[in-house]
Amino acid sequence: MESNLYKFCLRLADTSFILSYRLGEYVSHGPFLEEDLSITNVGLRFNWSSRKSL
């Protein structure tokens, strides 16, 4: 049986991974290069935190 803490951590990691994927889709639609790069860095940070929490 899975504990509630395990389910919560899994949902948190899944949410971070989905956010990083969605931000990666958005990268090419920004009006300025600096904004594209900063959005990419935020997406990579979400991806890293999702892997770290698993």
C-alpha positions in Angstrom: 0.0 0.0 0.0 1.3 3.4 -1.0 1.5 6.1 1.7 -0.1 9.5 1.2 3.4 11.2 1.4 4.6 9.1 -1.5 1.5 10.0 -3.6 2.0 13.7 -2.8 5.7 13.6 -3.8 4.8 11.8 -7.0 2.2 14.4 -7.9 4.6 17.2 -7.1 7.2 15.8 -9.4 4.7 15.2 -12.1 3.4 18.7 -11.9 7.0 20.1 -12.2 7.7 17.9 -15.2 4.5 18.9 -17.0 5.3 22.6 -16.3 8.8 22.2 -17.7 7.3 20.6 -20.8 4.8 23.3 -21.3 7.4 26.0 -20.9 9.5 24.3 -23.4 6.7 24.5 -25.9 6.3 28.2 -25.3 9.9 29.1 -25.9 9.7 29.9 -29.6 6.7 32.2 -29.2 8.3 34.9 -27.1 8.9 38.3 -28.7 12.5 38.7 -27.5 15.4 36.4 -27.3 16.2 37.2 -23.7 12.6 36.2 -22.6 12.9 33.0 -24.6 16.2 32.1 -22.8 14.8 33.0 -19.4 11.7 30.9 -19.9 13.9 28.0 -21.0 16.0 28.3 -17.8 12.8 28.2 -15.7 11.6 25.1 -17.6 15.0 23.4 -17.0 14.8 24.3 -13.3 11.3 22.7 -13.1 12.6 19.6 -14.9 15.6 19.4 -12.5 13.4 19.7 -9.4 11.0 17.0 -10.7 13.9 14.6 -11.2 15.4 15.5 -7.8 12.2 14.8 -6.0 11.8 11.3 -7.5 
